[in-house]
């Protein structure tokens, strides 16, 4: 029961960390790794797996945002 309460307390903080935007891809990876690690830790002690997945996801999202910004600046 205590783990569930902690997970519900930490999940909004992790989502907030994911929602903030940074320009560098490395920062996106670090932010995703921290959020994924925390969520993975509380979801069955899989912090390293969560960190890896979070890093990969944030790297992908940062690359996608960079491409969209490049496209917008090229065609405006």
mmCIF file of the N, C-alpha and C atoms, coordinates in Angstrom:
data_MODEL
# 
_entry.id   MODEL 
# 
loop_
_atom_site.group_PDB 
_atom_site.id 
_atom_site.type_symbol 
_atom_site.label_atom_id 
_atom_site.label_alt_id 
_atom_site.label_comp_id 
_atom_site.label_asym_id 
_atom_site.label_entity_id 
_atom_site.label_seq_id 
_atom_site.pdbx_PDB_ins_code 
_atom_site.Cartn_x 
_atom_site.Cartn_y 
_atom_site.Cartn_z 
_atom_site.occupancy 
_atom_site.B_iso_or_equiv 
_atom_site.pdbx_formal_charge 
_atom_site.auth_seq_id 
_atom_site.auth_comp_id 
_atom_site.auth_asym_id 
_atom_site.auth_atom_id 
_atom_site.pdbx_PDB_model_num 
ATOM 1   N N  . UNK A 1 1  ? 0.819  -1.192 0.000   1.00 0.00 ? 1  UNK A N  1 
ATOM 2   C CA . UNK A 1 1  ? 0.000  0.000  0.000   1.00 0.00 ? 1  UNK A CA 1 
ATOM 3   C C  . UNK A 1 1  ? 0.866  1.260  0.000   1.00 0.00 ? 1  UNK A C  1 
ATOM 4   N N  . UNK A 1 2  ? 1.940  1.230  0.777   1.00 0.00 ? 2  UNK A N  1 
ATOM 5   C CA . UNK A 1 2  ? 2.815  2.395  0.863   1.00 0.00 ? 2  UNK A CA 1 
ATOM 6   C C  . UNK A 1 2  ? 3.477  2.681  -0.490  1.00 0.00 ? 2  UNK A C  1 
ATOM 7   N N  . UNK A 1 3  ? 3.834  1.628  -1.234  1.00 0.00 ? 3  UNK A N  1 
ATOM 8   C CA . UNK A 1 3  ? 4.452  1.816  -2.545  1.00 0.00 ? 3  UNK A CA 1 
ATOM 9   C C  . UNK A 1 3  ? 3.495  2.481  -3.521  1.00 0.00 ? 3  UNK A C  1 
ATOM 10  N N  . UNK A 1 4  ? 2.230  2.130  -3.438  1.00 0.00 ? 4  UNK A N  1 
ATOM 11  C CA . UNK A 1 4  ? 1.245  2.722  -4.334  1.00 0.00 ? 4  UNK A CA 1 
ATOM 12  C C  . UNK A 1 4  ? 1.085  4.212  -4.041  1.00 0.00 ? 4  UNK A C  1 
ATOM 13  N N  . UNK A 1 5  ? 1.041  4.563  -2.788  1.00 0.00 ? 5  UNK A N  1 
ATOM 14  C CA . UNK A 1 5  ? 0.912  5.973  -2.409  1.00 0.00 ? 5  UNK A CA 1 
ATOM 15  C C  . UNK A 1 5  ? 2.126  6.761  -2.880  1.00 0.00 ? 5  UNK A C  1 
ATOM 16  N N  . UNK A 1 6  ? 3.306  6.210  -2.705  1.00 0.00 ? 6  UNK A N  1 
ATOM 17  C CA . UNK A 1 6  ? 4.526  6.887  -3.147  1.00 0.00 ? 6  UNK A CA 1 
ATOM 18  C C  . UNK A 1 6  ? 4.537  7.022  -4.662  1.00 0.00 ? 6  UNK A C  1 
ATOM 19  N N  . UNK A 1 7  ? 4.114  5.983  -5.367  1.00 0.00 ? 7  UNK A N  1 
ATOM 20  C CA . UNK A 1 7  ? 4.082  6.039  -6.827  1.00 0.00 ? 7  UNK A CA 1 
ATOM 21  C C  . UNK A 1 7  ? 3.136  7.130  -7.312  1.00 0.00 ? 7  UNK A C  1 
ATOM 22  N N  . UNK A 1 8  ? 1.977  7.259  -6.673  1.00 0.00 ? 8  UNK A N  1 
ATOM 23  C CA . UNK A 1 8  ? 1.046  8.312  -7.059  1.00 0.00 ? 8  UNK A CA 1 
ATOM 24  C C  . UNK A 1 8  ? 1.564  9.694  -6.686  1.00 0.00 ? 8  UNK A C  1 
ATOM 25  N N  . UNK A 1 9  ? 2.417  9.783  -5.710  1.00 0.00 ? 9  UNK A N  1 
ATOM 26  C CA . UNK A 1 9  ? 3.004  11.063 -5.336  1.00 0.00 ? 9  UNK A CA 1 
ATOM 27  C C  . UNK A 1 9  ? 4.136  11.454 -6.286  1.00 0.00 ? 9  UNK A C  1 
ATOM 28  N N  . UNK A 1 10 ? 4.876  10.475 -6.769  1.00 0.00 ? 10 UNK A N  1 
ATOM 29  C CA . UNK A 1 10 ? 6.035  10.745 -7.620  1.00 0.00 ? 10 UNK A CA 1 
ATOM 30  C C  . UNK A 1 10 ? 5.643  10.877 -9.089  1.00 0.00 ? 10 UNK A C  1 
ATOM 31  N N  . UNK A 1 11 ? 4.617  10.183 -9.529  1.00 0.00 ? 11 UNK A N  1 
ATOM 32  C CA . UNK A 1 11 ? 4.232  10.197 -10.939 1.00 0.00 ? 11 UNK A CA 1 
ATOM 33  C C  . UNK A 1 11 ? 3.954  11.607 -11.474 1.00 0.00 ? 11 UNK A C  1 
ATOM 34  N N  . UNK A 1 12 ? 3.213  12.455 -10.773 1.00 0.00 ? 12 UNK A N  1 
ATOM 35  C CA . UNK A 1 12 ? 3.012  13.811 -11.310 1.00 0.00 ? 12 UNK A CA 1 
ATOM 36  C C  . UNK A 1 12 ? 4.314  14.604 -11.440 1.00 0.00 ? 12 UNK A C  1 
ATOM 37  N N  . UNK A 1 13 ? 5.224  14.403 -10.520 1.00 0.00 ? 13 UNK A N  1 
ATOM 38  C CA . UNK A 1 13 ? 6.515  15.092 -10.627 1.00 0.00 ? 13 UNK A CA 1 
ATOM 39  C C  . UNK A 1 13 ? 7.291  14.613 -11.843 1.00 0.00 ? 13 UNK A C  1 
ATOM 40  N N  . UNK A 1 14 ? 7.239  13.313 -12.096 1.00 0.00 ? 14 UNK A N  1 
ATOM 41  C CA . UNK A 1 14 ? 7.928  12.763 -13.266 1.00 0.00 ? 14 UNK A CA 1 
ATOM 42  C C  . UNK A 1 14 ? 7.303  13.288 -14.551 1.00 0.00 ? 14 UNK A C  1 
ATOM 43  N N  . UNK A 1 15 ? 5.987  13.359 -14.598 1.00 0.00 ? 15 UNK A N  1 
ATOM 44  C CA . UNK A 1 15 ? 5.321  13.898 -15.782 1.00 0.00 ? 15 UNK A CA 1 
ATOM 45  C C  . UNK A 1 15 ? 5.626  15.371 -15.975 1.00 0.00 ? 15 UNK A C  1 
ATOM 46  N N  . UNK A 1 16 ? 5.733  16.110 -14.901 1.00 0.00 ? 16 UNK A N  1 
ATOM 47  C CA . UNK A 1 16 ? 6.102  17.517 -14.996 1.00 0.00 ? 16 UNK A CA 1 
ATOM 48  C C  . UNK A 1 16 ? 7.513  17.667 -15.562 1.00 0.00 ? 16 UNK A C  1 
ATOM 49  N N  . UNK A 1 17 ? 8.409  16.805 -15.135 1.00 0.00 ? 17 UNK A N  1 
ATOM 50  C CA . UNK A 1 17 ? 9.777  16.846 -15.662 1.00 0.00 ? 17 UNK A CA 1 
ATOM 51  C C  . UNK A 1 17 ? 9.795  16.531 -17.148 1.00 0.00 ? 17 UNK A C  1 
ATOM 52  N N  . UNK A 1 18 ? 8.940  15.628 -17.581 1.00 0.00 ? 18 UNK A N  1 
ATOM 53  C CA . UNK A 1 18 ? 8.865  15.306 -19.005 1.00 0.00 ? 18 UNK A CA 1 
ATOM 54  C C  . UNK A 1 18 ? 8.247  16.440 -19.816 1.00 0.00 ? 18 UNK A C  1 
ATOM 55  N N  . UNK A 1 19 ? 7.339  17.180 -19.207 1.00 0.00 ? 19 UNK A N  1 
ATOM 56  C CA . UNK A 1 19 ? 6.619  18.216 -19.932 1.00 0.00 ? 19 UNK A CA 1 
ATOM 57  C C  . UNK A 1 19 ? 7.458  19.466 -20.164 1.00 0.00 ? 19 UNK A C  1 
ATOM 58  N N  . UNK A 1 20 ? 8.424  19.731 -19.320 1.00 0.00 ? 20 UNK A N  1 
ATOM 59  C CA . UNK A 1 20 ? 9.240  20.929 -19.506 1.00 0.00 ? 20 UNK A CA 1 
ATOM 60  C C  . UNK A 1 20 ? 10.128 20.752 -20.712 1.00 0.00 ? 20 UNK A C  1 
ATOM 61  N N  . UNK A 1 21 ? 10.345 21.813 -21.453 1.00 0.00 ? 21 UNK A N  1 
ATOM 62  C CA . UNK A 1 21 ? 11.109 21.687 -22.682 1.00 0.00 ? 21 UNK A CA 1 
ATOM 63  C C  . UNK A 1 21 ? 12.510 22.264 -22.513 1.00 0.00 ? 21 UNK A C  1 
ATOM 64  N N  . UNK A 1 22 ? 13.449 21.590 -23.081 1.00 0.00 ? 22 UNK A N  1 
ATOM 65  C CA . UNK A 1 22 ? 14.839 22.043 -23.150 1.00 0.00 ? 22 UNK A CA 1 
ATOM 66  C C  . UNK A 1 22 ? 15.292 21.882 -24.583 1.00 0.00 ? 22 UNK A C  1 
ATOM 67  N N  . UNK A 1 23 ? 16.298 22.629 -24.983 1.00 0.00 ? 23 UNK A N  1 
ATOM 68  C CA . UNK A 1 23 ? 16.699 22.605 -26.374 1.00 0.00 ? 23 UNK A CA 1 
ATOM 69  C C  . UNK A 1 23 ? 17.715 21.513 -26.695 1.00 0.00 ? 23 UNK A C  1 
ATOM 70  N N  . UNK A 1 24 ? 18.532 21.131 -25.772 1.00 0.00 ? 24 UNK A N  1 
ATOM 71  C CA . UNK A 1 24 ? 19.578 20.155 -26.057 1.00 0.00 ? 24 UNK A CA 1 
ATOM 72  C C  . UNK A 1 24 ? 19.054 18.734 -25.919 1.00 0.00 ? 24 UNK A C  1 
ATOM 73  N N  . UNK A 1 25 ? 19.514 17.861 -26.798 1.00 0.00 ? 25 UNK A N  1 
ATOM 74  C CA . UNK A 1 25 ? 19.070 16.473 -26.763 1.00 0.00 ? 25 UNK A CA 1 
ATOM 75  C C  . UNK A 1 25 ? 19.603 15.748 -25.536 1.00 0.00 ? 25 UNK A C  1 
ATOM 76  N N  . UNK A 1 26 ? 20.799 16.096 -25.106 1.00 0.00 ? 26 UNK A N  1 
ATOM 77  C CA . UNK A 1 26 ? 21.357 15.437 -23.928 1.00 0.00 ? 26 UNK A CA 1 
ATOM 78  C C  . UNK A 1 26 ? 20.520 15.733 -22.698 1.00 0.00 ? 26 UNK A C  1 
ATOM 79  N N  . UNK A 1 27 ? 20.019 16.945 -22.586 1.00 0.00 ? 27 UNK A N  1 
ATOM 80  C CA . UNK A 1 27 ? 19.159 17.276 -21.456 1.00 0.00 ? 27 UNK A CA 1 
ATOM 81  C C  . UNK A 1 27 ? 17.861 16.495 -21.527 1.00 0.00 ? 27 UNK A C  1 
ATOM 82  N N  . UNK A 1 28 ? 17.352 16.290 -22.718 1.00 0.00 ? 28 UNK A N  1 
ATOM 83  C CA . UNK A 1 28 ? 16.157 15.477 -22.858 1.00 0.00 ? 28 UNK A CA 1 
ATOM 84  C C  . UNK A 1 28 ? 16.410 14.055 -22.411 1.00 0.00 ? 28 UNK A C  1 
ATOM 85  N N  . UNK A 1 29 ? 17.572 13.543 -22.733 1.00 0.00 ? 29 UNK A N  1 
ATOM 86  C CA . UNK A 1 29 ? 17.920 12.185 -22.318 1.00 0.00 ? 29 UNK A CA 1 
ATOM 87  C C  . UNK A 1 29 ? 18.051 12.105 -20.804 1.00 0.00 ? 29 UNK A C  1 
ATOM 88  N N  . UNK A 1 30 ? 18.692 13.077 -20.218 1.00 0.00 ? 30 UNK A N  1 
ATOM 89  C CA . UNK A 1 30 ? 18.853 13.072 -18.772 1.00 0.00 ? 30 UNK A CA 1 
ATOM 90  C C  . UNK A 1 30 ? 17.514 13.205 -18.060 1.00 0.00 ? 30 UNK A C  1 
ATOM 91  N N  . UNK A 1 31 ? 16.674 14.099 -18.566 1.00 0.00 ? 31 UNK A N  1 
ATOM 92  C CA . UNK A 1 31 ? 15.357 14.293 -17.963 1.00 0.00 ? 31 UNK A CA 1 
ATOM 93  C C  . UNK A 1 31 ? 14.528 13.012 -18.080 1.00 0.00 ? 31 UNK A C  1 
ATOM 94  N N  . UNK A 1 32 ? 14.572 12.370 -19.240 1.00 0.00 ? 32 UNK A N  1 
ATOM 95  C CA . UNK A 1 32 ? 13.842 11.124 -19.432 1.00 0.00 ? 32 UNK A CA 1 
ATOM 96  C C  . UNK A 1 32 ? 14.395 9.993  -18.586 1.00 0.00 ? 32 UNK A C  1 
ATOM 97  N N  . UNK A 1 33 ? 15.712 9.958  -18.435 1.00 0.00 ? 33 UNK A N  1 
ATOM 98  C CA . UNK A 1 33 ? 16.325 8.906  -17.630 1.00 0.00 ? 33 UNK A CA 1 
ATOM 99  C C  . UNK A 1 33 ? 15.948 9.049  -16.163 1.00 0.00 ? 33 UNK A C  1 
ATOM 100 N N  . UNK A 1 34 ? 15.918 10.267 -15.673 1.00 0.00 ? 34 UNK A N  1 
ATOM 101 C CA . UNK A 1 34 ? 15.533 10.486 -14.272 1.00 0.00 ? 34 UNK A CA 1 
ATOM 102 C C  . UNK A 1 34 ? 14.078 10.093 -14.060 1.00 0.00 ? 34 UNK A C  1 
ATOM 103 N N  . UNK A 1 35 ? 13.205 10.583 -14.922 1.00 0.00 ? 35 UNK A N  1 
ATOM 104 C CA . UNK A 1 35 ? 11.780 10.271 -14.769 1.00 0.00 ? 35 UNK A CA 1 
ATOM 105 C C  . UNK A 1 35 ? 11.529 8.776  -14.942 1.00 0.00 ? 35 UNK A C  1 
ATOM 106 N N  . UNK A 1 36 ? 12.112 8.177  -15.959 1.00 0.00 ? 36 UNK A N  1 
ATOM 107 C CA . UNK A 1 36 ? 11.929 6.742  -16.180 1.00 0.00 ? 36 UNK A CA 1 
ATOM 108 C C  . UNK A 1 36 ? 12.523 5.903  -15.071 1.00 0.00 ? 36 UNK A C  1 
ATOM 109 N N  . UNK A 1 37 ? 13.646 6.328  -14.541 1.00 0.00 ? 37 UNK A N  1 
ATOM 110 C CA . UNK A 1 37 ? 14.267 5.596  -13.437 1.00 0.00 ? 37 UNK A CA 1 
ATOM 111 C C  . UNK A 1 37 ? 13.421 5.611  -12.179 1.00 0.00 ? 37 UNK A C  1 
ATOM 112 N N  . UNK A 1 38 ? 12.853 6.768  -11.885 1.00 0.00 ? 38 UNK A N  1 
ATOM 113 C CA . UNK A 1 38 ? 11.995 6.869  -10.697 1.00 0.00 ? 38 UNK A CA 1 
ATOM 114 C C  . UNK A 1 38 ? 10.742 6.025  -10.874 1.00 0.00 ? 38 UNK A C  1 
ATOM 115 N N  . UNK A 1 39 ? 10.102 6.158  -12.026 1.00 0.00 ? 39 UNK A N  1 
ATOM 116 C CA . UNK A 1 39 ? 8.888  5.386  -12.281 1.00 0.00 ? 39 UNK A CA 1 
ATOM 117 C C  . UNK A 1 39 ? 9.197  3.897  -12.305 1.00 0.00 ? 39 UNK A C  1 
ATOM 118 N N  . UNK A 1 40 ? 10.288 3.513  -12.954 1.00 0.00 ? 40 UNK A N  1 
ATOM 119 C CA . UNK A 1 40 ? 10.673 2.100  -13.001 1.00 0.00 ? 40 UNK A CA 1 
ATOM 120 C C  . UNK A 1 40 ? 11.005 1.547  -11.631 1.00 0.00 ? 40 UNK A C  1 
ATOM 121 N N  . UNK A 1 41 ? 11.633 2.352  -10.803 1.00 0.00 ? 41 UNK A N  1 
ATOM 122 C CA . UNK A 1 41 ? 11.972 1.901  -9.455  1.00 0.00 ? 41 UNK A CA 1 
ATOM 123 C C  . UNK A 1 41 ? 10.725 1.582  -8.650  1.00 0.00 ? 41 UNK A C  1 
ATOM 124 N N  . UNK A 1 42 ? 9.741  2.461  -8.725  1.00 0.00 ? 42 UNK A N  1 
ATOM 125 C CA . UNK A 1 42 ? 8.521  2.251  -7.951  1.00 0.00 ? 42 UNK A CA 1 
ATOM 126 C C  . UNK A 1 42 ? 7.581  1.252  -8.612  1.00 0.00 ? 42 UNK A C  1 
ATOM 127 N N  . UNK A 1 43 ? 7.831  0.901  -9.847  1.00 0.00 ? 43 UNK A N  1 
ATOM 128 C CA . UNK A 1 43 ? 6.977  -0.067 -10.542 1.00 0.00 ? 43 UNK A CA 1 
ATOM 129 C C  . UNK A 1 43 ? 7.676  -1.420 -10.596 1.00 0.00 ? 43 UNK A C  1 
ATOM 130 N N  . UNK A 1 44 ? 8.249  -1.844 -9.514  1.00 0.00 ? 44 UNK A N  1 
ATOM 131 C CA . UNK A 1 44 ? 8.819  -3.182 -9.452  1.00 0.00 ? 44 UNK A CA 1 
ATOM 132 C C  . UNK A 1 44 ? 10.329 -3.230 -9.443  1.00 0.00 ? 44 UNK A C  1 
ATOM 133 N N  . UNK A 1 45 ? 10.983 -2.184 -8.988  1.00 0.00 ? 45 UNK A N  1 
ATOM 134 C CA . UNK A 1 45 ? 12.449 -2.142 -8.878  1.00 0.00 ? 45 UNK A CA 1 
ATOM 135 C C  . UNK A 1 45 ? 13.130 -2.369 -10.227 1.00 0.00 ? 45 UNK A C  1 
ATOM 136 N N  . UNK A 1 46 ? 12.622 -1.718 -11.263 1.00 0.00 ? 46 UNK A N  1 
ATOM 137 C CA . UNK A 1 46 ? 13.216 -1.787 -12.594 1.00 0.00 ? 46 UNK A CA 1 
ATOM 138 C C  . UNK A 1 46 ? 13.715 -0.400 -13.000 1.00 0.00 ? 46 UNK A C  1 
ATOM 139 N N  . UNK A 1 47 ? 14.474 0.219  -12.121 1.00 0.00 ? 47 UNK A N  1 
ATOM 140 C CA . UNK A 1 47 ? 14.934 1.586  -12.348 1.00 0.00 ? 47 UNK A CA 1 
ATOM 141 C C  . UNK A 1 47 ? 15.839 1.737  -13.548 1.00 0.00 ? 47 UNK A C  1 
ATOM 142 N N  . UNK A 1 48 ? 16.743 0.786  -13.759 1.00 0.00 ? 48 UNK A N  1 
ATOM 143 C CA . UNK A 1 48 ? 17.666 0.893  -14.893 1.00 0.00 ? 48 UNK A CA 1 
ATOM 144 C C  . UNK A 1 48 ? 16.944 0.743  -16.224 1.00 0.00 ? 48 UNK A C  1 
ATOM 145 N N  . UNK A 1 49 ? 15.997 -0.166 -16.267 1.00 0.00 ? 49 UNK A N  1 
ATOM 146 C CA . UNK A 1 49 ? 15.226 -0.335 -17.499 1.00 0.00 ? 49 UNK A CA 1 
ATOM 147 C C  . UNK A 1 49 ? 14.414 0.926  -17.764 1.00 0.00 ? 49 UNK A C  1 
ATOM 148 N N  . UNK A 1 50 ? 13.782 1.460  -16.728 1.00 0.00 ? 50 UNK A N  1 
ATOM 149 C CA . UNK A 1 50 ? 13.013 2.694  -16.882 1.00 0.00 ? 50 UNK A CA 1 
ATOM 150 C C  . UNK A 1 50 ? 13.882 3.852  -17.321 1.00 0.00 ? 50 UNK A C  1 
ATOM 151 N N  . UNK A 1 51 ? 15.079 3.936  -16.793 1.00 0.00 ? 51 UNK A N  1 
ATOM 152 C CA . UNK A 1 51 ? 15.994 5.013  -17.175 1.00 0.00 ? 51 UNK A CA 1 
ATOM 153 C C  . UNK A 1 51 ? 16.383 4.903  -18.646 1.00 0.00 ? 51 UNK A C  1 
ATOM 154 N N  . UNK A 1 52 ? 16.647 3.705  -19.103 1.00 0.00 ? 52 UNK A N  1 
ATOM 155 C CA . UNK A 1 52 ? 17.012 3.506  -20.510 1.00 0.00 ? 52 UNK A CA 1 
ATOM 156 C C  . UNK A 1 52 ? 15.871 3.851  -21.447 1.00 0.00 ? 52 UNK A C  1 
ATOM 157 N N  . UNK A 1 53 ? 14.686 3.404  -21.108 1.00 0.00 ? 53 UNK A N  1 
ATOM 158 C CA . UNK A 1 53 ? 13.522 3.692  -21.942 1.00 0.00 ? 53 UNK A CA 1 
ATOM 159 C C  . UNK A 1 53 ? 13.200 5.182  -21.917 1.00 0.00 ? 53 UNK A C  1 
ATOM 160 N N  . UNK A 1 54 ? 13.281 5.801  -20.742 1.00 0.00 ? 54 UNK A N  1 
ATOM 161 C CA . UNK A 1 54 ? 13.021 7.237  -20.642 1.00 0.00 ? 54 UNK A CA 1 
ATOM 162 C C  . UNK A 1 54 ? 14.007 8.056  -21.448 1.00 0.00 ? 54 UNK A C  1 
ATOM 163 N N  . UNK A 1 55 ? 15.263 7.663  -21.421 1.00 0.00 ? 55 UNK A N  1 
ATOM 164 C CA . UNK A 1 55 ? 16.291 8.362  -22.198 1.00 0.00 ? 55 UNK A CA 1 
ATOM 165 C C  . UNK A 1 55 ? 16.011 8.233  -23.691 1.00 0.00 ? 55 UNK A C  1 
ATOM 166 N N  . UNK A 1 56 ? 15.705 7.026  -24.136 1.00 0.00 ? 56 UNK A N  1 
ATOM 167 C CA . UNK A 1 56 ? 15.430 6.804  -25.559 1.00 0.00 ? 56 UNK A CA 1 
ATOM 168 C C  . UNK A 1 56 ? 14.211 7.597  -26.009 1.00 0.00 ? 56 UNK A C  1 
ATOM 169 N N  . UNK A 1 57 ? 13.167 7.613  -25.180 1.00 0.00 ? 57 UNK A N  1 
ATOM 170 C CA . UNK A 1 57 ? 11.948 8.338  -25.538 1.00 0.00 ? 57 UNK A CA 1 
ATOM 171 C C  . UNK A 1 57 ? 12.207 9.836  -25.636 1.00 0.00 ? 57 UNK A C  1 
ATOM 172 N N  . UNK A 1 58 ? 12.876 10.396 -24.656 1.00 0.00 ? 58 UNK A N  1 
ATOM 173 C CA . UNK A 1 58 ? 13.131 11.836 -24.667 1.00 0.00 ? 58 UNK A CA 1 
ATOM 174 C C  . UNK A 1 58 ? 14.090 12.227 -25.793 1.00 0.00 ? 58 UNK A C  1 
ATOM 175 N N  . UNK A 1 59 ? 15.046 11.374 -26.106 1.00 0.00 ? 59 UNK A N  1 
ATOM 176 C CA . UNK A 1 59 ? 15.945 11.643 -27.234 1.00 0.00 ? 59 UNK A CA 1 
ATOM 177 C C  . UNK A 1 59 ? 15.132 11.690 -28.527 1.00 0.00 ? 59 UNK A C  1 
ATOM 178 N N  . UNK A 1 60 ? 14.214 10.750 -28.685 1.00 0.00 ? 60 UNK A N  1 
ATOM 179 C CA . UNK A 1 60 ? 13.354 10.719 -29.865 1.00 0.00 ? 60 UNK A CA 1 
ATOM 180 C C  . UNK A 1 60 ? 12.498 11.985 -29.947 1.00 0.00 ? 60 UNK A C  1 
ATOM 181 N N  . UNK A 1 61 ? 11.898 12.378 -28.833 1.00 0.00 ? 61 UNK A N  1 
ATOM 182 C CA . UNK A 1 61 ? 11.047 13.567 -28.818 1.00 0.00 ? 61 UNK A CA 1 
ATOM 183 C C  . UNK A 1 61 ? 11.854 14.834 -29.105 1.00 0.00 ? 61 UNK A C  1 
ATOM 184 N N  . UNK A 1 62 ? 13.064 14.931 -28.569 1.00 0.00 ? 62 UNK A N  1 
ATOM 185 C CA . UNK A 1 62 ? 13.904 16.105 -28.820 1.00 0.00 ? 62 UNK A CA 1 
ATOM 186 C C  . UNK A 1 62 ? 14.288 16.189 -30.292 1.00 0.00 ? 62 UNK A C  1 
ATOM 187 N N  . UNK A 1 63 ? 14.583 15.044 -30.889 1.00 0.00 ? 63 UNK A N  1 
ATOM 188 C CA . UNK A 1 63 ? 14.915 15.017 -32.315 1.00 0.00 ? 63 UNK A CA 1 
ATOM 189 C C  . UNK A 1 63 ? 13.715 15.434 -33.146 1.00 0.00 ? 63 UNK A C  1 
ATOM 190 N N  . UNK A 1 64 ? 12.549 14.967 -32.770 1.00 0.00 ? 64 UNK A N  1 
ATOM 191 C CA . UNK A 1 64 ? 11.325 15.317 -33.489 1.00 0.00 ? 64 UNK A CA 1 
ATOM 192 C C  . UNK A 1 64 ? 11.045 16.816 -33.384 1.00 0.00 ? 64 UNK A C  1 
ATOM 193 N N  . UNK A 1 65 ? 11.204 17.386 -32.182 1.00 0.00 ? 65 UNK A N  1 
ATOM 194 C CA . UNK A 1 65 ? 10.997 18.826 -32.015 1.00 0.00 ? 65 UNK A CA 1 
ATOM 195 C C  . UNK A 1 65 ? 12.007 19.625 -32.832 1.00 0.00 ? 65 UNK A C  1 
ATOM 196 N N  . UNK A 1 66 ? 13.249 19.167 -32.879 1.00 0.00 ? 66 UNK A N  1 
ATOM 197 C CA . UNK A 1 66 ? 14.284 19.865 -33.632 1.00 0.00 ? 66 UNK A CA 1 
ATOM 198 C C  . UNK A 1 66 ? 13.951 19.852 -35.125 1.00 0.00 ? 66 UNK A C  1 
ATOM 199 N N  . UNK A 1 67 ? 13.489 18.714 -35.634 1.00 0.00 ? 67 UNK A N  1 
ATOM 200 C CA . UNK A 1 67 ? 13.116 18.631 -37.051 1.00 0.00 ? 67 UNK A CA 1 
ATOM 201 C C  . UNK A 1 67 ? 11.933 19.541 -37.367 1.00 0.00 ? 67 UNK A C  1 
ATOM 202 N N  . UNK A 1 68 ? 10.956 19.606 -36.486 1.00 0.00 ? 68 UNK A N  1 
ATOM 203 C CA . UNK A 1 68 ? 9.803  20.478 -36.702 1.00 0.00 ? 68 UNK A CA 1 
ATOM 204 C C  . UNK A 1 68 ? 10.216 21.938 -36.711 1.00 0.00 ? 68 UNK A C  1 
ATOM 205 N N  . UNK A 1 69 ? 11.112 22.321 -35.811 1.00 0.00 ? 69 UNK A N  1 
ATOM 206 C CA . UNK A 1 69 ? 11.587 23.697 -35.777 1.00 0.00 ? 69 UNK A CA 1 
ATOM 207 C C  . UNK A 1 69 ? 12.375 24.019 -37.040 1.00 0.00 ? 69 UNK A C  1 
ATOM 208 N N  . UNK A 1 70 ? 13.168 23.084 -37.505 1.00 0.00 ? 70 UNK A N  1 
ATOM 209 C CA . UNK A 1 70 ? 13.943 23.288 -38.728 1.00 0.00 ? 70 UNK A CA 1 
ATOM 210 C C  . UNK A 1 70 ? 13.016 23.432 -39.927 1.00 0.00 ? 70 UNK A C  1 
ATOM 211 N N  . UNK A 1 71 ? 11.992 22.604 -39.988 1.00 0.00 ? 71 UNK A N  1 
ATOM 212 C CA . UNK A 1 71 ? 11.015 22.666 -41.079 1.00 0.00 ? 71 UNK A CA 1 
ATOM 213 C C  . UNK A 1 71 ? 10.281 23.994 -41.065 1.00 0.00 ? 71 UNK A C  1 
ATOM 214 N N  . UNK A 1 72 ? 9.868  24.433 -39.877 1.00 0.00 ? 72 UNK A N  1 
ATOM 215 C CA . UNK A 1 72 ? 9.156  25.699 -39.767 1.00 0.00 ? 72 UNK A CA 1 
ATOM 216 C C  . UNK A 1 72 ? 10.036 26.871 -40.187 1.00 0.00 ? 72 UNK A C  1 
ATOM 217 N N  . UNK A 1 73 ? 11.300 26.855 -39.818 1.00 0.00 ? 73 UNK A N  1 
ATOM 218 C CA . UNK A 1 73 ? 12.174 27.974 -40.169 1.00 0.00 ? 73 UNK A CA 1 
ATOM 219 C C  . UNK A 1 73 ? 12.544 27.960 -41.655 1.00 0.00 ? 73 UNK A C  1 
ATOM 220 N N  . UNK A 1 74 ? 12.545 26.799 -42.289 1.00 0.00 ? 74 UNK A N  1 
ATOM 221 C CA . UNK A 1 74 ? 12.883 26.705 -43.708 1.00 0.00 ? 74 UNK A CA 1 
ATOM 222 C C  . UNK A 1 74 ? 11.733 27.176 -44.588 1.00 0.00 ? 74 UNK A C  1 
ATOM 223 N N  . UNK A 1 75 ? 10.514 26.988 -44.159 1.00 0.00 ? 75 UNK A N  1 
ATOM 224 C CA . UNK A 1 75 ? 9.367  27.264 -45.022 1.00 0.00 ? 75 UNK A CA 1 
ATOM 225 C C  . UNK A 1 75 ? 8.511  28.432 -44.554 1.00 0.00 ? 75 UNK A C  1 
ATOM 226 N N  . UNK A 1 76 ? 9.073  29.307 -43.772 1.00 0.00 ? 76 UNK A N  1 
ATOM 227 C CA . UNK A 1 76 ? 8.347  30.515 -43.379 1.00 0.00 ? 76 UNK A CA 1 
ATOM 228 C C  . UNK A 1 76 ? 9.033  31.734 -43.900 1.00 0.00 ? 76 UNK A C  1 
# 
